[in-house]
Amino acid sequence: MKRSLIHRLVIVFFVIYLLAVTWPIAQWVRGPTPLVLGFPLPLAWSIVWILLGFVVLIILDWFEERR
């Protein structure tokens, strides 16, 4: 079964997601300052990745429904 381009892009995104929220890459944003919208940078980093993952899954669902 051949995977479509969108499936491959989603897989690549979630591999990058995994790397971005785990050690050692998450250590690049450690520390209580600077604040982003009132959140410490590590918390804002995690929230951004969670929201990006949600958007990617919505896009994947949209493409799956079109099939």
C-alpha positions in Angstrom: 0.0 0.0 0.0 1.6 3.2 -1.1 1.3 6.2 1.1 0.2 9.5 -0.3 2.2 12.7 0.0 0.0 14.1 2.8 0.6 11.0 4.9 4.3 11.3 4.5 4.3 14.9 5.4 2.2 14.2 8.5 4.7 11.5 9.5 7.6 13.9 9.0 5.8 16.6 11.0 5.2 14.3 14.0 8.8 13.1 14.0 9.9 16.7 14.2 7.2 17.3 16.9 8.7 14.4 18.9 12.2 15.8 18.6 11.0 19.4 19.4 9.3 18.5 22.7 11.9 16.0 24.1 15.4 16.4 25.3 17.8 17.8 24.0 16.0 20.2 21.7 13.5 21.3 24.4 16.4 22.3 26.5 17.1 25.2 24.1 14.0 26.9 25.4 14.4 26.2 29.1 14.3 29.0 31.7 11.6 31.1 33.3 12.2 34.1 31.0 11.3 35.4 28.4 7.5 35.4 28.8 5.4 34.7 25.8 1.8 35.9 26.3 2.4 35.6 30.0 3.7 32.0 29.9 7.3 31.0 30.5 9.0 30.0 27.2 9.1 26.2 27.9 5.3 26.2 28.5 4.6 28.4 25.4 6.9 26.0 23.4 4.8 23.0 24.4 1.5 24.8 23.8 2.6 25.9 20.3 3.5 22.3 19.3 0.2 20.9 20.7 -1.7 23.5 18.6 0.4 22.7 15.5 -0.3 19.0 16.0 -4.0 19.7 16.3 -4.0 21.7 13.1 -2.0 19.0 11.2 -4.5 16.4 12.3 -7.5 18.6 11.2 -5.8 19.0 7.8 -5.2 15.2 7.6 -8.8 14.5 8.4 -10.0 17.0 5.7 -7.8 15.2 3.1 -9.1 11.8 4.3 -12.7 12.9 3.9 -12.1 14.1 0.3 -10.9 10.6 -0.7 
